[in-house]
Amino acid sequence: MKVEWVEKGRLEGDTVTVVFPTGRSWTGFPKFDRDQEGVWLLRREQLKALPAGRPLTALDTGDFSGMESVDRIRKLLRATK
C-alpha cells in the first residue's frame, strides 16, 4: 500500500504491507482493494496466524474511513495528544 502521509507514528519509506483476511469465512473483517484510497488506522498485531515480523493490520471495521473523513480524524488525533 502506498502511503501519502502519516498522522501519528513513523514510517520508513512510502509503502507498507497490510495483512487482512480475504477468505469468505472471515466475515465481519474489512476487505481492501489494491487501489483503494482512504485513511487506515493500522496497528501491529501479534497473532499466530500472521506472518513473522509483526505486520500491520486493520482488522476492525472502524480501522478504515474514506477520504471524506480526513479532517475529522485529524481533529480526533490532535485531541488525544
C-alpha positions, 0 to 999 in steps of 0.5 A, a space after each residue: 500500500 502506498 502511503 501519502 502521509 502519516 498522522 501519528 507514528 513513523 514510517 520508513 519509506 512510502 509503502 507498507 504491507 497490510 495483512 487482512 483476511 480475504 477468505 469468505 469465512 472471515 466475515 465481519 473483517 474489512 476487505 481492501 482493494 489494491 487501489 483503494 484510497 482512504 485513511 487506515 488506522 493500522 496497528 501491529 498485531 501479534 497473532 499466530 496466524 500472521 506472518 513473522 515480523 509483526 505486520 500491520 493490520 486493520 482488522 476492525 471495521 472502524 480501522 478504515 474511513 474514506 477520504 471524506 473523513 480526513 479532517 475529522 480524524 485529524 481533529 480526533 488525533 490532535 485531541 488525544 495528544 
